[in-house]
Amino acid sequence: MTHLMTARFLTAFTLAFHIIFAVLGITMPLLMVIAEGMWLKTKDKSYLILAKQWGKATAVLFGIGAVSGTVISFELVLLWPKFMEFAGPVIGFPFALEGFAFFVEAVFLGIYLYGWDRVSPGFHWFSGIMTALGGSASGVLVMTANAWMNTPRGFTLENGHAANINVITAMLNPASFTEVPHMMIAAFQSAAIAVAALHAYYLLRNQANPFHRRAFAIAFSVAAAASLIMPLSGDHSARFVARHEPVKLASMEGHWETIKGAPLNIGGLPDEDAEVTRFAIRIPYGLSLLAERDPMAEIMGLKQIPKENRPFVPLVHVAFQIMVPIGFYLMALGGLGFFLFLKKKSLPVEPWFLKTVFFSGPLGFVALETGWIVTEVGRQPWIIANIMRTRDAVTDVPYLTGPLVSFVLIYALLAVTLVAVMKRIIKGADAQFNSPQ
């Protein structure tokens, strides 16, 4: 394996690991704030215990997320020094602000965890809100930097270097206005459905447990709300990609010919040698209609792009074909949950529904990871779109296999530790509410 491929695999692995804890770190503070808000309103002890347990979970996830995020910071410098030399002055500002948001989140999380009997209830709840805002702000700021890689703005290119830098223009690049909200919605959707699935599992064992009933209601409500608006965000993002990243769109859809009235490919597997997408179900005029709201709009095909400027089309297409159905499935699940609630005027805890939610738990993370693949691999071979190729940004230092193996083992250990700690937290809450009240 070349040092380029090793560096790419190592970065992809750590990002795939970190993104799970990043979205949990964004969503869990929101859930704990809602739980405490319900306790302040109702004085129901179940909500108080729930807020405390979710606060502990947030602290654990915060710690693991901080460690894995720090590793990525090192990787950017050590594995991609030429990228950082060029891009650092442009996107360093949002990363600096992200550090401040991280600091705010850490301070108020400390108050939240240790201030239950030391500050007023109102200020304690406020500290939870600030924790949630700090976590969300961190996500927003990092995503503006990633969006800049797709639509770089805020500088001029002089002798191969960035000059006349405007960091605000760079942050507010065109892709930020679609990528940031889409990612934040995905964060709430994927993390909340995973939490809902966890509590659905325990409700299947004891439907009367007030702790898990409250937890399931809050988590599923957040997941359902995010899932219902996700297709709107996805549609907006796809139309943006059609205008600003046509090569990525063609790769997502496995679309090869530049034609008017382009069909939409459902499924299929792109054959890069033959330049066709085999086994796909084609919907006439579908791609033109979705991308431009015009069934006869012209859509650029991959044949128009030199092969050396194309991404790995099969991976991008398959990832997109996995992400989209999951999004629609979770939308349907969220709508079903709201329908059952309105019909019964109570929490839907029928065994078949709880089982459906339980088995749906991992799907949000699958959609999250495949969506990340579409965003990152779909930009290749560029690390900065049309400015710097990935091969030109990597380090010249070989012998990266050792760090790769080390990181895989360390992250595996972190994952096992997390599962053990979370089980202990849940058991602690169950011990207080192991029978109906």
N, C-alpha and C positions, 0 to 999 in steps of 0.2 A: 504494500500500500504506500503510495507517494505521500510526502509530507502534506501536500495540498488536501488529499482525500482524508488523511488522518485528522488534520486540523478541522476540516468541515464536519467530519463525523463527531469529533469531540465537542465542537460547538453545538451541533444539532442535538446531541445527547443531553448536554447540560441545560440547554434551552427547553427541551421537551420536559425535562424533570422540573425545572424552575417554574415553568408557566403554570403547572398545577398548583403549586404553593402560592404563586402570585395571585391567581384568581381566588383561591380560598382566603388569602389574606385580605383581599378586597371585599369579599362577600361576608365572611364571618362577623366582622364588626357591625355590619348592617343588621344581621340577624340578632346579635346580642342587644343592639340598641332598641330594636323593635320589641324584643322580649322584656327588657327593662321598662320600656314605655308602657307596655301592657300591665306590668306589675304596678307601676305608679298609678295607673288608672283604675285597676280592679282590686289591687292588694291580694291577688291570688298567688299563694306561695309557690305554685308550680312555675309561674313566670319568673319569680325571683331566683329559684334554683336553676332554671334554664339559662337565665342571663349570666349567672356565675359560672356555670359549666361551659357555656359558649365563650365566656371571657378567657377561661383557662385554655380552651382549644385554640383561641385566637393567639394567645401568647406562644404556644408551642409552634403553631404555623408561622408566626412572625419570626421566631428564631431560626427555623429551618429555611424559610424564605430569604432571610438576611444572609445566611451562610451560602446558599446556592447562588444568590444574586451577586455576592462578592466574588465568587469563583468566575462568574461571567465577566465581571469587570476586569479581572486579571487576564482572562482569555482574550479580551479585545486588545489589550496591550501586547501580550506575549505572542498570540497567534496571528493577529491581524495588525501589525504595527504600521504598515503602509496605509491602511484604511484610516487608522487613528491619526496619523500624521496629516492626512488630507482633511478628514471630517471633524477631527477634534475641535478645532476653533469654531466650527459652524454649529455642531450639535452639542458642544460641551455645556452650553447654557441650560438647556432643559435637564441635563443630567445633574447639574449643580442644584437646580431647583428641586429635582427629585430627591436629592440628599436632604434638603431642608424639609420637604414633606415627610420623608422617612423619620427625621428627627422629631417633628411634631407628633407623628403617629406614636413613636416610642415613648415620648414624655407622657402623653395623655393615656396611653395604654397602661403605663405604670400607675398613674393616678386611678385608673379604672380598676385595676387588679387589687390595689392595696388601700383604696380610699373608701371602701364601703362604709366603714364606721368612723371615718375621719373627716369627710366633707359632707355637705348637705346633699340630700337626694337629687335636687335639681342640678347642682354642679357636677355630681357624679354622672348623671345622665348626659350632661353637656360634654364631659370628658369622653364618653363613649361616642358621641356624635363627632367630636374632633378626631378620634381615632379612625372612625369610618371615613371621614373626609380626607385625612392624611393618606390612608391607604389608597383611596380612589384617585387622589391627586398624583400619587406616585405612578399609578398605572397610566393615567392620561399623559403625563410628561414623558414617560419612556416611549409611549406609542407615537408621540409627535416625532421623536427621533427616528423611529422605525419608518414612519410614513415618509419622512424626508428622504430615506433611501430609495423609495419608490418614485417620488416626484421631487427631486432636489431643487431647492430655491434658496434665495438669500445670499448669493455670492456671484462673483464672476470668475471665470477660469482664465488665469494668466500664467503662462509658462508651466502648465501642469499643476498649479497650486490655486487654492481658493483665495480670492482677494475681494476687497470691498464687501466685507461680510456684514449682513444684517440678521442678527440672531432671531429677531421677532418674525421677520419674513420667513426665515427657515422653519421656525416652529409652526407657523400658520401656513405651511405648504398645502397645496390642494388636497393631497391624500389624507391630511389630518382630519378633515371635516367629514370623511366617511369612515376611515379606518378606526379612529378613536372611539366614536360612539358604537360602532359595530363590535369592537373588542370589549368594551365595557359591558354591553348587553350580554355578550357571550360569557363574560366572567360571572355575572350574576346568575345567568341561566345554568351554566355547567356546575358551578359550585353548589347552588341551592338545590338542584335536582339530586345531586349526590347526597347532600345532607338529608333531604326528604326521604331518599331511598333507605338510608341508614335507619331512620326512625320508623319507616314503614316496616322494616324487618322486625323491630322490637314490638310494634303494634300487632303484628301477626301472632305474636306469642302472648300478648296481653292487651287487648283493645281498650281496656278501661284505665290503663296507666296514664295519669294526667300529665306527667312530664313528657312522654312521647307524643301524646295527643297535641299538646301545645306546640312542641317542637315541629311536628309534622305539618301542622296548620300554617305556621309562619314560613317554614322553608319552602313548602309546596306553593304557597301563595306568591312568594318572590320568584320562584322558578317559572310558574305559570305566567305571571305578568311579563317577565322577560321573554318567554317563549312566544307569547302572542304578538309581541312587537318585533321580534327578530326577523321574520320574513320581510317586513317593511324596510328594515335596515339593510338586509341582504340585497333586496332589489335595488335600493339606492346605491349600494356599493358596486353592484354589478354594472349598473349604467355608468358609474364613474370610471370603472376599469375599461369599459368599452371605449370611452373617449380619451382617456389618458394613458392606458396601458393595453393597447390592442393586442400585443403579442401574448400577454398574460391571458386575456380573454379567449383568444384562439386556442391557447393551450388548455385552459379550463374546459372548453367545450369540444376539444378534439376536432377543430374546424380547420380545414386545409385550403379550400378554394376561396378566393376573393370574389364574392358574388352578391348580387342583390337578392333579397328574399331568402336569406340564409336559413337553413333548417336547424332545429335544435336537436342535438344528439343526447339521447337518454341511454346511459350505460355505454357499453362498448369498450374496446381497447385499442388505442392508437398504435399503428404500425409505422414507426419513423422511417423505415427503409422504403416501404411502398407509399408512404405519405397518404394513408387512408386510416379511418377509424372503423375497425371491423366490429360486427355484431351489435352495432348501436341501433336503437329505435329512433327513427328520424321523424320529427314533427315539422311539417312544411311551414316555412316562414317564421318558425318559433323563435329562433335566435335574433333575427332582425326585429321582431316585435318586442321581445323582452329588453333588448339592448337599447333600442332607439324609439320605441313606441310607434314604429312604422314597419309594417310587414314587408315593404319593398326596400328598406334601407340596406345599403351596401355594408357588408362586414368583411374586414380584412382576414385573409386566410394565412396559414403558416407557410405556404409555398412562396409567399411574397417575401419572406424573411430568409436571409442566408442561414444555412444550417448552423454555422458557428455562433449565431446570435439567438438561437432558440434554446429554451430550457429543456429539461428532460420531460417531454410531453406526456408520456404514459403515467408518470408519477403525479403530475399536476392534475391531469384529467381524472384519474381514479380517486385521488384525494377529494377533489371537488364533488365527484359523484357520490362519495360517502357522506360528505358534510351536508349537502343540500337535503337529502331525504331525512336525515336525522333531525334537521331543523324543522321540517314540516311535521315529522312525527311528534316531536316535543310540543309543537304548537297545538296539535290535535289533542295531546294528552292534557295540556294546560286547559284548553277549552272544555274538555270532558270533565275535568275536576271542578271547574267553575259551574258547569251545567248541573252536576250532581249536587253541589252545595246549594245552588238556588232552588233545585227541585225539592231537596230534603230539609233545607234550612238548618243543616247541621254538617259537621265534618264528615266527608265520605270515607268510611273506614271498612267498607265491604272487603272481604278477603281477596276477591278477584282484582279489585282496584289497587289495594296495597301491594299485591304481588306484581301487578303491572308497573307500578312506580318503582318497586324494588329492583326489578330487572332492567328498568330504564336508567338506573342510577349512573352507570358508567358512560352512557351514550353522550352526555354533554361533554365529557372530557375527550371522547373520540372525535366529536365534531370540532372541539377546540384545537386538538392536535392536527387534524387534517386541514382545518382552515389555516393554521400557521404554515403548513407545508405549501398550500396554494399561494399564500402571500410571499413566502421566502423563495421557494424553488421556482415559482412562476416569474420571478424577477431575473433569474439566472440567464446568461452567464455574468450578469452585472451584480456587484455588491452595492454600487451606487448607480442607479439606472442611467445608462448611456454615458456615464462619466468614467467609472473605474470597474474593470473586470475583477471578478473574484480571484482569479489566478494571479493578478498583479498586486493583490492586497495582502497575501499570505506571507508569513515569516519564511525565511530561508533556512531556519534551523531544523534539522532532521531529528530523529529519535524521539518522536512524540508518542510512541506506543506505550511506554511506561506510564506517563501521566494519564493516558486514556484508560488503561486497565485500573489504575489507582482510583480515578474518579468514579468508574463504574462500581467498584467495590464500596467506596465511601457512600455513594448515593443509595446503593442497595441497603447498606446498614442504616442509613437515615430513614429509609422507607419502613424497614422492619421496626425500628424504634418508634416511629410515629404511630404505627398501627397499635403497638403495645400500649403506648401512652394514652391514645384515644380510647381504647377499650377500658382502661382503668378509669378515665374520666367519666365514661358512660356508666360504668358499674357503680361509681360513687354516687351519681345522681339516682340510679335505680334503687340503691339502698335506701334512699329517703322516700321514694315513691314506688314501692313494690306491691302496692295493693290499691284498690279504688278508694277515693276519698268520699 
